[in-house]
Amino acid sequence: MSETPISAEASNVRSTGLVTGLGLFDCTTLVMGSMIGSGVFIVAADVSRQVRSPGLFFLCWVISGLMTVIAAVSYGELAGMMPRAGGQYIYLREAFGPLYGFLYGWTLFLVIQTGTVAAVAVAFGKFLGVFVPWVSAETILLNLGTVPLFGHAVALTVSSQQLIAILVLFFLSMLNVFGLRVGAGVQNVFTVLKVGALIGVIVLGIVWASGHPVPVASVQGFWQGAHWDLATLTVVSVALVGPLFSSDAWNNVTFTGSEVTNPRRNLPLSLFLGTTSVCTIYLLCNWAYYRVLPFFGTPHGGLMQQGIQYAAEDRVAIAVAQVMLGGRGAGLMAAAIMVSTFGCANGMLLAGARVYYAMAKDGLFFSSVGRVHSRYHTPASSLMVQAVWAAILTLTGSYNELLDYVIFAVVLFYILTIAGIFRLRRTQPDAPRPYRAWGYPVLPLLYIAFASFVELALLTHKTGRSFAGLSIVAIGIPVYYFWRRAAALR
């Protein structure tokens, strides 16, 4: 072998304490594995109830897919310019200043990354309950009563489902302490398995479709309620929360920038390959749901009567598997979702810890979080701090509540980061750009415009939760100045 990779790795260990060890395949599985969690198996029911039209239902998935891919190919320029630990945190810091970078890292830690991984871990417990009935939100292990919070009574309880979620978070965090390749290996295996499971759903859907016609109501009402006006666009924008949440975390690979081999090529390429693959799979999966189950349904009755809209506990994928495979279908799909959520949680825990590590290096987080393990060269402290906070979040609310808090903040920072491309083109025109955003400036501007409309729709239709997400970002401003003052005194 050439000595170049070895010397490059040694140089990276000396400068950051982290090792270079992620190739193109690892990066692509990190993109795909972080994106594919539990959302694609669950959110179809909620989206269908909001839009009430198969045509608008598919439009939501097409729009979210296009938005995701446009954002990813735009981020490729920034990833190639600044392949460092922290990714998006670094991009915002360089484009707009350290306050913007901090606000992203702060929100990522408080709700975006940890809130998402908490929701995914809870979903793992939810589907484990298919095999082990004791694991349930109704099995209360600890009950400390309720406390009033913002005018609402909050139950201080711990269920067996939450306990399983917390155990998963700490188990995977510990695995990632034992070396980059350990975490990457887990990610590769589970991503291959869950992509295989989704392709299996699509193939079974094709087989089913060849022998079963589309329900008449689904065909006749395909564009029901679509008036192609501002009201319809608003409904679609609000309903995008589910598909966007299901497609989120594709940017996690950028957090590992300093650990990627040939990052100026592999980061942009993995972003494109990963997002286009997953968004295509998502669209085809939802087509399979549509072909197997009636789109319209009622809350009562059997699988076919409930349809997509009212699938039991919103478990659309399980309902589809039961129709196609009978009694064993529910178990097979539940196992697939457990594999999917386990791998998703691993990828998000691996990547997220690198952001808090980078913040600590800048003096904007606890100094211990900026240290790496002397033997394994991983941000061990950052991994464990992240796990503790994510575990706390599993106890704070339902899956949908976490989803709404997360997506508003996520889209806000995507808009800012893509706007950063324009600013950096002006302020750093001579910086090396091995890859330039495809379709610039039209596609980035298109993303910013539509994403801004989505944010406006969320503010007007999910006001409380959207303002809660915005408030979390705003609270970070005084915290930033506190950290800066503390760092100056050290």
N, C-alpha and C positions, 0 to 999 in steps of 0.2 A: 504493500500500500504506500501511497504517497505520504510524506511527512507533513504536508500542508494542513490537513484536517486536524492532526494531533496538535500541532503548534498553535493553530487557531483556537482550539478548545482550551489549551493551556493559557493562552492570552486572555480568554474570556473569564476563566476561573480567577486569574489574578485581578482583573478589573472589576468584576461584579460578584464573584463568588459562585455564579451559576455556570453550568456546563452547556455546551452546544451539543444537541443530540436529537433534534426533531427534523426529519426529512419531509419531503413533499407528501408522502403517504400519511405520515403522522399528522401533519398539519391539516390535510384534507379530512381525515377522520375526526380531528378535533373540531373542525367547523361543523361537519355533519352530525357528529355525536352530541355536540352541545346544543344543536338546533332541535334534534329529534328527542323529545321527552315524552310527556303524556298528552300534550295538547292535541296532536292530530287524532288521537283516539277518542277525545272527549268533547272538544269545543264545537264540533259540527252541530250538535243539538242546539246549543245556545245561539249560534249564528243563524240557524234555520228558523228559530222562533222569532228572532229579531227582524229578519228580512222578509219572511213569509213567502218566498218565491224561489224555486230552484235556480232560475236564471241569475237572480241577484246573489244567491248563495255561492254559485260558481264564480261570479264576478268578484266577490270578496277574496276568494283564494287566488284568482288571477292578479288582482291589484296588489295584494300583499306579496305575492311572488315577485312581481315586477319591481315593487319598491325595495324589496330585500336585495335583489340582484343589482339594481342600479346603485344602491348604497354600497354594496360589497365591491363592485368594480371601481367606485369612486374612492373607497378606502384604500384600494390597492396602491394608489399613488402615494398616500401618506405612509403606508406600511413599507413601501420600497425606499422612501426617503429616510425614515426613522425607525429602523428595525431594532427597537430597544424594549427592555422589560417595561411593562406598563401600557404599551400600545396607545389606545385612545386617550388615556390620561396625558401621555407625552404629546400627542397631536394637538390637543386643546391648549396645553401649556405653551407650546411653541407658537401656535397661531394667535392666541388671544391673551396670553399671560398666565402666571401661576394660579391666580384666583380661579379661572375657568377650569384649569386642570384639577384643582383641588375640589371644586364643587362637583365635578364628575366623579372623582374618586370617593368623595364623601357619600354621594347619593348611591354609587355602586355598592359601597359597603353597607349602608343602612338599609337599602331596599332593593336595588336593581339586581345585583348578583345574589346576595344572600336571600332576598325575598323569593327570587325565582327558584333557587336551589332548594329552599325550604318547601315551596309548593310542590316541586318535583319529588322530593323525599316523602312528603305526605301522600302524594299520589302512589308512590311505591307501596306504602303501607295500605292504602285503600285497596289496591289490587291483590296484595298478599292476602287480604281478607277473603278473597274468593276461595282460597285453599285452607286458610286457618280462620274460621269464623270468630275466634277470640279477638283477632286483630280488627278492631272496629272503632269508629268514632263514638259509638254508644257504650263501649266498654271503658268505664271511667275507673282509673287506678288511683287518682288523687283528686279530692274535691275540697277546695278551700273557700267555697262560697263565691260571691260576686263582689265586684267593686264598681262604683260609678266612674265612667270616663267619657268626657264630652257629652254628657247627658244620656249615655247608654250604659246599661248594666253589662259588664264584661265578666264572663265566667272564668274563675281561676281553677281550671281542671286540667288534668293530664289523662288522655285516653291511651289505650294500647296502640292505636294507630299512630299517635304522635310519638310514643316511645320508640316504635320501630323506625320512624323517620329520623329521630335523633341518633339512634344507634348507627344507622346507615351513614349519616353525615360524619360521625367521628371515625367510623371504620375506614371510609374512603380517604378522609384527611390523613389518617395515620399511614395508609398505603402510600400516599403521595409524598410523605416525608422520606420514605426509603428510596428515593432516587427518581429522577426524571423518567428513566426508561421503565420503571415499574408503573408509574401513572400512565405513561403513553401506551404501554403494553395492554393494560386494562382497557384503555380507551379504544385501541385498535380492535380488540376481540369483541367488545360489546357493540361497537358501531357496525361491524360486519354482520353480527347476529341480528341487530334490529333492522338494518336495511334489508336483510334477507327476509325478515318477517313481514315488512311492509310490501316488498315485492310479491311475497306469497299472497297477501290480501288482494293485490291487484290482479294477479294471475287467476285466483279463485273467482274474482269478480268477472273477469273476461269469460271464464268457463260458464259461470252462472248466467251471464247475459246472453250467451249463445242459445240457451234453452228457455229463457223467460223474458216475456215482453216487459217494457217499462209500464208501471201502473198508469192507467188512463188519467187519473187526477194529476199525476206529476207532469204529464205531457201537456194537458189542457191548461194547467195553471203555471206553466214554466216561467212566464214573465208577469205573473199576477202581482198587481200593486206597483209595478215599475212605471212611473209616469215621466221619467227622464227629466226631472226638474231638481231644484235645490233641495226639496224635501227628500227625494229619493237618494240624492248624493249624501245627504246628512245621515240617513238611515244606514247606508252602506259604510260610511266613515266610522260610525259608532260600532257597527258590527265587526269592523276590522280588528277590534281589540283581540278577539280570539285567534284569528289567523296570524296576526303580527306577533302575538305572544308565542304561538307555536313555532314561528320562524325566527324568533329572537336568539341571541347568544352566538350568532355567526361571527361576530367580531371578536370573540374570545381568543382566537388564535393570535390576534395582534398583541395580546398581553404578554405572550411568550417570545416576543421578537428577538431578544438577545440569546435565546436558546435554539434558534432555528438555523440549520445549515443553509448556506446560500439564500439568506432571507430576502434579498432584493428580487429574486425570481420566485421562490417558493411561497412567500406570503401572498402576493397578489394572485398567483395562479391557484393556490388552495382556496382563497376566498371565492374566486369565480367558479371553480369546479364544485366546491362544496355546496354553495348556495343554489346554483342552477340544478344540481342533482336533487337536492332535498325539496326544492319548490316544485319540481316536476313530479316527484314521487307523491308529494302532498296532494296535488291536483288530481292525480290518477287514483289515489286512495279515496278521495271524496267522491270521485266518479263511481268507484266500486260501491261505496255506501248507497249512492243514489240508485244504482242498478239493482241492488239487492233488497233494500227497504223502500217502502213508500215514503216520499218526502213529507207529505202531510200526515198528521196523526192526531191521536187523542191521548189524554193522560191515563186512560183506562184501557183494559183489554190486553191481548197478547202482543207478541213481537211485531207482527204485521200491522196491528191496529195502532200501536204506539208510533210506528214509523221512526223517521230520523228525529223529528221535532220533540218527541216525548219518550225517547229510549230510556229505559230504566236507569236512574241515577246518571243520565247523560252518557252512559257507556255505549255509544253508537257502535264502536268496533266490535264489542262483545256481542251485541245484538246481531250484527252482520254475520259473525262467525257462527252463532247459534243457528241462524237460518240456513247457512250453507253446509255446516258440518254436524248439526244436531247437538246433542247434549255435551259432547266433548269439546265443541267449539269455544264455549265460554272459558274453559280451563286453558286451552291453547292460547287464546288471545290474552287472557290475564297474564300468562307466563311471558308472552311477548312484550306486554306493556311493562312488566317488572324488569325485564332485560333492558328495555328502552330507557326507563327512568333511572335505573342504576348507572348505566353508561353516561347518561346526560349529567347526572349529579357529579360523577367523577370528573368529566371534562370541565365543568364549571368551577369545581373546587380547585382543580389543578391550575386553571388559567387565572381565576380571580385573585388568588394569593399573590400573583406577580404584580398586580396593580398596587396593593397596599405596601408591598415591598418597595416599589419605586417611590411611592409617596413618603415612606419613612426615610429613604435615602435623601429626599429633598427636605427633610426636617419637618414634614407635614403630617406625620403620624407617629405613633409610639416608636422610639428608637430601636427597641428590641425586635420589632417587626421587620426592620431593615437588615437583620443578620441572617446568614444562611447556616445550615447545619455543616459542621466542620468535616464530617465524613461523607454525607450524601449530597452536599451542595444543592440543597433545596431550601426554600424559604419556610422552614419548619414553624417558626413562631407565627408567621402570617397565616399559614394553613390552619393552625389551631385557633387563633383569634377569630378567623372567619367561621370556623365550625361552631364555636361557642355562640356567636351572634345569630347564625342561621338556625341553630337549635332553639334559641329564644323565640325567633320569628315563627317557628312551627306552632308555637303555643298561642299566637296572637290573633289568628283569624282563619277564615275559610280560603279555599283555593281561589275562588273568584275575587275575593277582596284583595288578596295579594296581587292577583293578575292586574286589576284596575290601577292599583297604586304604581305598579312596576311600569306598565306600558306607557303612561303619560310621560314619566321621567325619561324612559328609554328613547322615545321619539324626539323629545326635546333635545337631548344630547346628540342624537343622530343629525338633526338639523344643524346644530352648532358646528359639529365636526365637519360636515360636508361644506358648510359656509367657510370653514377654515381653509379648504383647498383654494378658494378664490383669494383669500387674504394672503396665504403663503406664496401663491403665484406672483403676488404683487410685492410682498416684503422680502421674499427670498427667491428672486427670479433665477439665480445662478446655482441654487442647491441641486445636487444630483437627483435626477428623477428617472431611474431606470425604467419605470412604468408610468405612463400618464393616463389619467382617468379617461376611460372610453366615453365618447359622446360629449366631452366637455366643450362648451359650458351648458349645452341644452339639457342633457340628462340630469346633471346635479341640480340645476335650477328647477327642473320639473319635479324632482324629488322634494326639494325644499318647499315648493308651492303646495303640492298635494299634502305633504306631511303636516304643514302648517294648518291646512284646512281640517285635517283629522284632529289636530290638537284643539282647534276651536270648537269642533263638534263635541269632543269629549268634555271640554269646559262647560258647554251649555247643556249637555244631556247627562253627564255624570259629574256634576259640579263638585259635590262634596269630596269625592275620592280624587278627582283631578287636582283640586286645590290642596288636598292633603299631600299629593305628590309634589306639587309646586312648593308647598311650604317646607317640605324636607330639604329641597334644594336651597331655598332662601335661608333657612336656619344655618346652613353651612357657611354663610358669609361671616358672621361674627366668630364662628369656630375657626375659620381660616386665619383671621387676625390673631386669635389666641395662640394658635400653633406657631405663627410667625414670631410672635413676641416671645413665646417659650423657647423657640429655637435660638433667638438672638441672645437670650440670657444664658444659654448653655455654654 
